[in-house]
Amino acid sequence: MVSCAPADDPDARVERFQAALDALRAETEIPGATAAYSTPDGAVRGFATGLANVELDSPMEVESRMLAGSIGKTFVAATAIAASREGKLGLDDRLADWLGTEDWYARLPNGSTVTLRHLLTHSSGLLDHVYLDPFRAAMDRTRGDATASLSPRELIEFVLDAEPLFAVGEGYAYSDTGYILVGLVLERAVGKPYYDQVRERFLDRLELTRTRPSDRPELPGLAAGYLETKNRFGLPSRVVGDDGSMRYNPATEWTGGGLYSNPQDLVRWAKLLYEGRAIDGDYLDELLHSGYRGDDATAVYGLGAYQYQTSFGPAYGHGGWIPGYNSAMRYFPAERFALAIQINRSYDNDLPAIVDRLAAAYLGAALTPSDG
């Protein structure tokens, strides 16, 4: 249950939000975080707390950037929707019609029936290469060589010949591999590299100047990211070296995410996307209501879009995890505001509870203990 203030003062809101962010940092002992909100009229306010680099005692700045992880899937899905509106592809096209001539395609689980919509809504029945032991072993082999990355073909190889989790369209199972396959189709259908497409369609056109491809180890303005000392990828506990470059190559993520950003851009993107202003035409129903909706569904997921139930009603958005970083982006349609947070640590972060705390601070609401 929540109790909201009847009216709000912008200065008081800023103070509340900063205090909530500082308190979260102290309670969770994260190195640092950036956050932002966008009001119903589109005004954006950015915040920072803690350290961008613990060893150098460098403060986190409002403009600091971090890897956004799977929040990048919202851009992949939006690119696919835009391309479908232009007649370059159909969301219900069979994947086999685009990639069926590849020498590996016959070994792809559910390859004869899976469509782009199934891939975009995680209802394809494909495994997720990120959580498979051979992928972890491959990442371990690249340790110490930050220039090395795995190609889309190599990522797809990890799921070939496996038994599908279910028949296409008859379940939900999150799969980064599915989004890698979508990336290959987008490049074939549009005739441009995916990153050129996302720049032209969204990053440049919508002036999301803080968001760029995470396609190399050297990413300007990147805060140092941290993770547990013993982690499944065998990475050092700080994933950014003394020279400011990453100790692994984020290019491997590609259309599984593939961007680094800042919450000020993420809240602007959330407002534009979930208010129906990011793509020409009426796309919101398709964006939000595609996908598997069975009683056994573990998530309500559309085209690159989660629907969350929060203490303040429904919200749309996505989370993002990648070694060293954790991010969340939410849009609250009832109040027409958006918030986002990025944390430079990728473990032990209860993002739903953190988002609720920040939303309460924005709204001037009191959370009861049962709300988190």
Secondary structure, 3 states (H helix, E strand, C coil): CEEECCCCCHHHHHHHHHHHHHHHHHHHCCCEEEEEEECCCCCEEEEEEEEEECCCCEECCCCCEEECHHHHHHHHHHHHHHHHHCCCCCCCCEHHHHHCCCCCHHHCCCCCCCEHHHHHCCCCCCCCHHHCHHHHHHHHHCCCCCCCCCCHHHHHHCCCCCCCCCCCCCCCCCCHHHHHHHHHHHHHHHCCCHHHHHHHHHHCCCCCCCCEECCCCCCCCECCCECCCCCCCCCCCECECCCCCECCCHHHCHHHCCEEECHHHHHHHHHHHHCCCCCCCCCHHHHHHCCCCCCCCCCCECCCCEEEEECCEEEEEEEEEECCEEEEEEEECCCCEEEEEEECECCCCCHHHHHHHHHHHHHCEEECHHHC
